């Protein structure tokens, strides 16, 4: 079913990345800039991520000998430096996820560049290295994002949903490795119910949610795909949910022939395979459109 698969390291059938976006309360301040500080219950729900869930997730990774990737808005790095320091200490990648979870698709090119560069500076100051990867907040990659990432030396993006395996996104300035995922691997649809940001879903049990994630993994394993979870500490870091996550990790490890890797390592592998001539990737030219699509009005 996958026509343009890639060979994974050590004969693995698929590549797996458990990525966590540690948004914390940035999303509430973005949604309610004038009164987020008064929404104490919502703040407590979101602050649970860096305060309670991240240490729990890091402990889980240590037990299973995993090195993974966290996407963290730079404002959250400044606000919760101990959580980020713990990620770095354990050898995990800290990648770019905006400044305060602003949406690039709603910004001008100059505004987007400003927040991208501010985030780079903060990540470099707190982790000791420039970020190599980027995920647009809420996947809101803009028509300027690719060029800006190329200008700043990023090696991969993880915002798009255009394939089941890595591919290249290209502009006149060059190309980046795209590591795609999709909403079926995001933990918001099955778990999140937040009145304060007008996101109200019917909450599923961990067994229901993890069954969907496991089926997605089984298909990736069968066909040689890429499985990238997009989860959030305040969501999947809750007790019953993280217990289910550990069960999924054990299931994957018992199944075998799975490459668990940080996103930057997956991107580096893809680039090495391309440069060695062992893989010819699919290429998508961005942006898809130069402007709004003109639709002819109906005759009166």
Long-range contacts (C-beta under 8 A, 24 or more apart in sequence): 1-223, 2-164, 2-165, 2-223, 2-224, 2-225, 4-165, 4-280, 4-281, 4-282, 5-165, 5-223, 5-224, 5-225, 6-165, 6-166, 6-224, 6-270, 6-273, 6-279, 6-281, 7-273, 7-278, 7-279, 8-224, 8-259, 8-269, 9-259, 9-269, 10-259, 11-257, 12-257, 12-258, 12-259, 13-221, 13-222, 13-224, 13-257, 13-258, 14-217, 14-220, 14-221, 14-224, 14-225, 14-226, 14-227, 14-257, 14-258, 14-259, 15-226, 15-227, 15-258, 15-259, 15-261, 15-266, 16-217, 16-220, 16-227, 16-228, 16-252, 16-258, 16-259, 16-260, 16-261, 17-68, 17-69, 17-179, 17-226, 17-227, 17-228, 17-229, 17-260, 17-261, 17-262, 17-263, 17-266, 18-66, 18-68, 18-229, 18-231, 18-245, 18-249, 18-260, 19-68, 19-69, 19-70, 19-71, 19-135, 19-158, 19-228, 19-229, 19-230, 19-231, 19-263, 20-54, 20-57, 20-68, 20-69, 20-70, 20-71, 20-231, 20-232, 20-233, 20-236, 21-70, 21-71, 21-72, 21-97, 21-135, 21-230, 21-231, 21-232, 22-49, 22-50, 22-54, 22-70, 22-71, 22-72, 22-73, 22-76, 22-80, 22-83, 22-84, 22-232, 22-233, 23-49, 23-73, 23-76, 23-97, 23-101, 23-137, 23-232, 23-234, 24-49, 24-50, 24-73, 24-76, 24-79, 24-80, 24-234, 25-79, 26-73, 26-75, 26-76, 26-100, 26-101, 27-101, 27-197, 28-196, 28-197, 29-75, 29-100, 30-100, 30-101, 30-102, 31-196, 31-197, 32-196, 39-196, 42-194, 42-195, 42-196, 42-197, 45-194, 45-234, 46-234, 47-234, 48-233, 48-234, 48-237, 48-238, 49-232, 49-233, 49-234, 49-237, 50-76, 50-79, 50-80, 50-83, 50-233, 51-80, 51-83, 52-237, 53-233, 53-234, 53-236, 53-237, 53-238, 53-242, 54-83, 54-86, 54-87, 54-233, 54-237, 55-83, 55-86, 56-237, 56-242, 57-233, 57-237, 57-242, 58-86, 58-87, 58-90, 58-92, 60-242, 60-245, 60-246, 60-249, 61-90, 61-92, 62-90, 63-246, 64-246, 64-249, 64-250, 64-253, 66-249, 66-260, 67-91, 67-92, 67-93, 67-260, 67-261, 67-262, 68-92, 68-93, 68-260, 68-262, 69-93, 69-94, 69-95, 69-133, 69-262, 69-263, 69-264, 70-94, 70-95, 71-95, 71-96, 71-97, 71-133, 71-135, 71-158, 72-97, 72-123, 73-97, 73-98, 73-99, 73-100, 73-101, 73-119, 73-137, 74-98, 74-99, 74-100, 74-118, 74-119, 74-122, 74-123, 75-99, 75-100, 75-101, 77-122, 77-123, 77-126, 78-122, 78-126, 81-126, 84-126, 84-127, 85-126, 88-126, 88-127, 88-128, 92-262, 93-132, 93-133, 93-262, 93-263, 93-264, 94-123, 94-126, 94-127, 94-131, 95-131, 95-132, 95-133, 95-134, 95-135, 95-158, 95-263, 95-264, 96-120, 96-123, 96-131, 96-133, 96-134, 96-135, 96-154, 97-134, 97-135, 97-136, 97-137, 98-136, 98-137, 101-137, 101-138, 102-137, 103-136, 103-137, 103-138, 103-140, 104-136, 104-137, 104-140, 104-141, 104-142, 104-144, 104-145, 105-136, 105-140, 105-141, 105-142, 105-143, 106-140, 107-142, 109-144, 109-148, 112-142, 112-144, 112-145, 112-148, 113-144, 113-148, 113-151, 116-148, 116-149, 116-152, 117-152, 120-152, 132-156, 132-264, 132-267, 133-157, 133-158, 133-179, 133-263, 133-264, 133-267, 134-158, 134-159, 135-159, 135-230, 143-286, 143-287, 143-289, 146-170, 146-171, 146-173, 146-176, 146-286, 146-287, 147-171, 147-172, 147-173, 149-176, 150-174, 150-175, 150-176, 155-264, 155-267, 155-268, 155-271, 156-263, 156-264, 156-266, 156-267, 158-228, 158-263, 162-284, 163-282, 164-220, 164-223, 164-225, 164-226, 165-224, 165-225, 165-226, 166-226, 166-266, 166-267, 166-270, 166-281, 167-281, 167-282, 167-283, 167-284, 168-274, 168-281, 168-282, 168-283, 168-284, 169-283, 169-284, 169-285, 169-286, 170-283, 170-284, 170-285, 170-286, 171-285, 171-286, 171-287, 175-283, 177-267, 177-270, 177-271, 178-284, 179-226, 179-228, 179-263, 179-266, 179-267, 179-270, 180-226, 180-228, 181-228, 181-229, 181-230, 184-212, 184-216, 185-213, 185-216, 185-227, 185-228, 185-229, 185-230, 186-229, 186-230, 186-231, 187-229, 187-230, 187-231, 187-232, 187-235, 187-236, 187-241, 188-232, 188-235, 191-235, 191-236, 191-241, 192-235, 205-240, 206-240, 206-241, 206-243, 206-244, 207-244, 209-241, 209-244, 210-244, 210-245, 210-247, 210-248, 213-248, 214-248, 214-251, 217-248, 217-251, 217-252, 221-255, 221-257, 221-258, 226-266, 228-263
